[in-house]
Amino acid sequence: MSTARLTVDLDALVSNWRSLDAASDNRTETGAVVKANAYGVGIQPVARALAKAGVKRYFVAVAEEGAAVREAAGPNVEINVFSGHMRGDTDMIGDLNLIPMINSIDQMLRHVEALPGHDFGLQLDTGMNRLGMEPDEWMAVRDSALDLNPTLIMSHLGCADEPEHPMNPYQLNLFNELTRGVNVARSLAATGGILLGKEYHLDVTRPGVGLYGGLPFADATPVVRLDLPVIQTREVPAGETVGYGCTWEASEPTVIATVAAGYADGIHRLMGPRTSLYAGDIPCPIRGRISMDLIGVDITHLDEIPQGLTLLGPQQTVDVIAGNAKTIGYEVLTSLGGRMARRYKGG
């Protein structure tokens, strides 16, 4: 096999959901965020596994993702669409019973005119300046919006992965103020918000990256493993170089394995000088630049030539890789390329 193999442990993912559910207030419903193709690992296998585990409420970025969840999880789950009711989404929202999270008065008008009586939620902006009605806008329409019986009111924390950041209590207090006295389910906490404490949990939590093994859920079980096949090996004499730009030079005879993967598969070039692949538990450093389809790896110290080497796994998590690439685990996961062979365990 000449393509990288991504193994997704659905049992580990479900275990992470159960752990975050247990960490939530026992009066709180725990949903699941499966946007961006379930953070790159596969929206339909993930939705099926979570539905089997009892998850009843899902969150996606756009209506098309909602269609994929509906097909996988069936008719009896609630699917909330963060982008709201966009132009062109009406048929999909209506036919598939999706719940748009309304972000503006314009979206509200579009929704009630196109799909009168159809369920919807509301998103409020409490400081991120990203999506949702601003406080003044919300207060101007609050009573009329509540008369239409929304299913959920939500906002999103901007700094939940920094527990001491003053933005967290500011947003919590503002959200509580804006929703005081409403008889509607409320949601503020994603993974980081769950870990901030029960005052952030409210009625519905929305774990995302923690399900897939990422920080800030430090106790998460790893979910993804990425194995890269070795295509060729060679001995590089001292003084010769490896890869584009001649950026690495052998100081002594070195055995280099060329593995089949590269930045076309979402393996960021920036991580190269700081990253090793693994033969079992033995680190094998990358040599030279990561190219589009190939990576050179130093295996001089191995007793035998491996058939493949591991980039992501128990030896090296998505957040270790993210640190090496000066990015975040979310980007590592969602960048994993489409040409990787995907294998699903459990679920």
N, C-alpha and C positions, 0 to 999 in steps of 0.2 A: 504494500500500500504506500503510495507516494504523497498522500496528503496528511496533514495534521489531524489528530483525533481528539475531539473534545468529549469527555465523559461527564455527564451530569447525573449526580446522585440525588434522585428525587426524594428518597427517604430522608436524606440529610436536610433537604430543603423543607420538607414537612416537619421534621424535628425542630428546625429553627423557628418555623411558624408557631409551633406549639410552645416553645420556650418564650417567645415574645407575647404570645397569648397569655401564658401563665404570669408574665411580668406585668400585664395590664390589670387594671382594677377589675375585680370580679363582676362588676356591673356593666363592664364595657364590652362591646362587640369588637372582635378583631377581624379586620378585613385583610386584603392583600393587594399590593400594587404590582401589576404585571405589565406595565407600560414598556415601550422600547424592546419589544419581543422578549418580555420577562427578563429585562436587563441583559439581553444578549443570549440567554441560554435556551429559549424556545417557548413561546407563549402558550401554545396548545398543550404540549406535555405538562408544563407547569400548572396550567389551569385545571387540567384533568386530575392531576395528583392532589391539588389543593381542594378541589371539589369533593374528591373521595374522602379527604380528611375532615370535611365538614365546613369548609369556608363558604360563606353565603354572600359576601360582598366584595366586589373587585373594583379596582381603579385603573383606568387606562388614560393615555394622553389624548387619543383621537378616536373618532367613531370606528374607523377601520379596525383598530385593535379590539374594540368592543365586539365587532362581528366575529373575530377569531375566538374570543373568549366564549361568546354565546354558543358557537359551534362545538367547542370543547367541553364546556361545563354544563350545558343544557339549559332548559327554560326556567328553572326555579332559583336562579341566582340573580343578584342585583349587580348591574354593571354601570359604574359611574364614569363619566367622560370629563376629564379635567378641562378640555378646551371649550366645553359648553356646546351651544347649538350654533354651529357654523353654517354659512351659506352652502347649500348642496348636501347637508347632512340629514335633512328632514326625513326622507324616505327610510334611511338606515335606522335613524333613531326610532321612528314609529314602528317599522316592520320588525325590528329586533328587540324592541322594548328596552332601549338604552336610556340611561338617566343623565342628561347633560347637566353639568355644574355651571349654572348661569353666571357669567362674569361681568355683565354690564346691562344697563337698561335696554340698549339696542338688542342684545341677545334675548332678554326677557320678552320684549315685544315680538321678536321673531318667533319665539317658542310658543307663546300663547295664541298667536295668530295662526301659525301653521299646524300646531298640534294641541288644540284646546283640550284641557283635561288630562293631558299626558304628564306623568311624573317628571319632576325636575328637582335639582338641588341648587344651592346658592354658594358661591365662593366670595369671601370678603378679603380685601387686602388690608393686612394689619402691619405693614411696614416693609415688605419685600419689593413692592412696586413692580410686580410681575403679572399676576393674574388676579382678578377679583374686583368687586366694587370697592371703591374708596369709601371711607367712613361717611363723608357728607352725602355721597351718592346713595349709599345704603340707607341712611336715615331718612332721606327724601322719599324712598319707595318702600321702606320697611313694612308699614302696615298693609299696603296693598299687596306686597309680595307674600306676606304671611297669610293673607286671606286666600291665596291660591294653594296653600297646603304643600309647601316644599317638603321633600323627604329627608333632607340633610342640609345643614349649614356648616361650611368648613373654612379654614384658613390654613396657611402653611408657614411653619417656623423657618426663619432664615439662618439661624445659628445653633440649631439643636445639637450639632456635633461638638459644640464648645459649651459645656455645662455651666460655666461661670459667666458666660456672655450676658451683659445686661439686656440685650435684645430679647432674650427668652421670656423673662417675666414681663417685660414691656408688652410683648405681643399677647401673652396670656391675659394680662389685665385688660388690654384693649378689646380682645375678642370677647371676654366675659362681659365687658361693658356694652359692646354692640349687640350682644345676644341676650342680655338680661331679660328674663321673663318670657322668653320664647318657649313654645311647647313643640320644639322640633329637635331631632337628634343633632348633636354637634360633634365636630371632629377637628382636632388641631394637630395631633401627634402622628408623625411617621416613626421610623425606627428610632431616631435620636430623641424624639419627643417622648416615646415610651420610656426610655432610659432616664429621662429627666425627673420622673416621679409622677405619682398618681394624680396630682392636681392638673396635669396636662392631658390626661387620658380622656376625660369627658365621656361621651357616649360611644364613640367609634374611633378606633385607632387604625392606622394605615401603614403597617410595616412594609418596607420596600427592600432596600439594599441588604438589610440584615438577613432576610430570607435566603439570599444568595451567597452568604458567607462573608459579607463585607462590614467594615467599620462604619459606624461606631459600635456595633454589636461585637465586642471583643470575644465573647464566649460562643460565637457562632461556629457550627460545624462546617468545615469546607465542603462546598457543593460541586465545584468544577475541578477537573483535572485535564491538563492539556499535554499530550504526548506528541513529540515531533519525530518523524522517521529519519534515520540516517541513510542518506543516499550514497555517499562516497566518503572514503577516508584517504588521507595522504600524509606522508612525512614531509614537513617543511624544514629545509635546512636553516641553520642559523644565518641571519642576515636577510632572509627573504620575508616578504610581507603577505598579509591576508586581506582580501576584500578591497572594495573601492577606496580610493584615496590613499592607499598604502599607510593606513593609520596605525596598524599594529605590525611590529617587526619581531620575528623570533630571535631571542638571544641565545638559543640552543636548539638542537633538533627537536621538533615538536610534531606530535600527531594531531592533525586537525580533522574533525568529522564535519561534513557539510550536511545540515539538516534541512528538510523541506518545509520552510515557513519563512515569513518575513513581514514587512510592514503592510503588505496587501492583505494579510490575515489579522491585522490589528495589533501586531507586535511592534510597539513604538521604537523607533530608531534610537531615541534618547536613552533608553534603558541599557543599551549594549555594554558600555564600559563597566557598569556596576552589577551586571546580572550573570548568574550561572544557570545552566541547565543541570539536571540531576540524573545520574545513573544510580538508581536506588537512592541511598542517602549520601552519595558522593557528589560534591559540587564540581561542575566542569565549566570553567569560565568561557564566556563568549569572547571570541577574538576577531577584531576588525569590525567593520560596520555591518549592521543588520541591513540587508538589501530587500528588494521587493518580495522575493520568493525563497531566499536562502540565507542561512546563518552559519558562520564558522565557529566551531566549538573545540576547545582544547581537551583532548581525552588522553594525553600522554601518560597520565598516572593511572589509567585503568588497566586491569589485568587482561581484559578482552574487549573486543570491539562490540559495542551495544547495537541492537537493532533500532533502538529509539532512545530519546532522552526526554525528560519531563521538565516543562517550564512552569506549569501551575499544578499544585497538588499540596499534600500535607507538608512537604518540605519547604514550600514557598507559596504564600498566599497571594491573593489578588492585591492586597494592600502593600505587601513587600514589593511586588512588581511595580505598583503605582508609585511608591516612593523612589524606586530606581529610575522611573521615567519622569519624575517630578510632576506627577498628576495625581488623580484620585482613583480609588477602586472602581467607582461607577464607570469611569471612562475605559478602564481596562476591560471590564465585563462587556459593556455595550459595543466595544470595538471588535470583539472577536468575530472573525470573518466568516462569510457564508460558505466558502469552499471547504471549510473543515468538516470532516465526517463527524456527525454527532451521534453519540450513543447514550441511551438513557437507562439508568439502573433504578430498580424499585418503582415505587409509585403505584 
